[in-house]
């Protein structure tokens, strides 16, 4: 369920920030994910740095996080 929630928040942020945010969603076993050696099924990166899952799954926290970064 965490994965679906994170994807929902990510899609919401893409709508909010538009071209400022480049959204890509990959599976843990994808070629793009391999270099990170993820240990869990839900992982969110911003500028190649991990975003804590409690932020990535909460639209208000993620919006606050991105407002400081973008």
C-alpha positions as CSV (number, residue, x, y, z in Angstrom):
1,X,0.0,0.0,0.0
2,X,2.9,2.4,0.7
3,X,4.0,2.2,-3.0
4,X,0.5,3.2,-4.3
5,X,0.4,6.0,-1.8
6,X,3.9,7.3,-2.8
7,X,2.9,7.1,-6.5
8,X,-0.3,9.0,-5.8
9,X,1.6,11.8,-4.0
10,X,4.3,11.9,-6.8
11,X,1.6,12.2,-9.5
12,X,-0.1,15.0,-7.4
13,X,3.2,16.9,-7.1
14,X,3.8,16.5,-10.9
15,X,0.4,18.2,-11.5
16,X,1.3,20.9,-9.0
17,X,4.8,21.7,-10.2
18,X,4.5,20.8,-13.9
19,X,7.7,21.2,-15.9
20,X,9.7,22.0,-12.8
21,X,9.5,18.4,-11.7
22,X,10.6,15.5,-13.9
23,X,8.7,12.4,-12.6
24,X,9.9,8.9,-13.4
25,X,8.5,5.8,-11.9
26,X,10.5,2.6,-12.0
27,X,10.2,-0.8,-10.4
28,X,12.8,-1.9,-7.9
29,X,14.2,-4.4,-10.3
30,X,14.5,-2.0,-13.2
31,X,17.8,-1.0,-14.8
32,X,17.5,2.5,-13.4
33,X,17.1,1.3,-9.8
34,X,20.0,-1.2,-9.8
35,X,22.8,1.3,-8.9
36,X,20.9,2.2,-5.7
37,X,20.7,-1.3,-4.2
38,X,17.3,-0.6,-2.7
39,X,16.3,-2.7,0.3
40,X,12.6,-2.0,0.3
41,X,10.0,-2.0,-2.4
42,X,9.1,1.7,-2.0
43,X,11.8,4.3,-2.6
44,X,11.6,7.9,-3.6
45,X,14.5,10.0,-4.9
46,X,14.8,13.7,-5.5
47,X,17.8,14.8,-7.4
48,X,19.2,11.2,-6.9
49,X,18.9,11.6,-3.1
50,X,16.5,9.5,-1.0
51,X,13.4,11.2,0.4
52,X,12.1,9.8,3.7
53,X,9.1,7.6,3.2
54,X,7.0,9.6,5.7
55,X,7.5,12.7,3.5
56,X,7.0,10.8,0.2
57,X,3.7,9.4,1.2
58,X,2.1,12.6,2.6
59,X,1.1,15.2,0.0
60,X,1.4,18.2,2.5
61,X,4.8,17.1,3.6
62,X,6.0,16.5,0.1
63,X,4.7,19.8,-1.1
64,X,6.6,21.6,1.7
65,X,9.7,19.6,0.9
66,X,9.5,20.4,-2.8
67,X,8.7,24.1,-2.2
68,X,12.1,24.4,-0.5
69,X,13.9,22.5,-3.3
70,X,12.4,23.9,-6.5
